[in-house]
Amino acid sequence: MIFIVDSWAWIEYFTGSKNGLKLKKLIDNKNHKLITMECTLSEVKSYCLRTKSDFDRLNKIVKKNSIILPVMMDIWLKAAEAKYEIRKKVKDFGLIDAILVSKQNELNCMLISGDNHFKNMKKIVYVGD
């Protein structure tokens, strides 16, 4: 099975939280293919700057456990449409989240997150509380 992993899930994984342990089970399953979008790495870097964490170390973990995909123009444009539609239901749904949803739709895969924005959406492995 293919999963896109968002920054929320990666950060929980890095911190070893209870929610992060759910992601660990998915990572350890050799039948799963994990994808991380480039923009997700930007959010991870932002987290590292705020918390004075070692981005290079965390980036290596992401790269070891997932395939990094670029965000191409068509996904940016689809994300604008997705953000517009989803904001009708989820008031503060962001563009990066819309990029993940757009790529998820393109690949017809699951998305792993614990971000409340995704809580009641389809094809989400919700690992939050």
Protein Blocks (a to p, Z undefined) as FASTA:
>chain_A
ZZdddfklmmmmmnopaklmmmmmmmmpmkbccdddfklmmmmmmmmmmnopafklmmmm
mmmmpccddddfklmmmmmmmmmmmmmmmmmlcfklmmmmmmmmmnopadddfbfklmmp
ghiacfbZZ
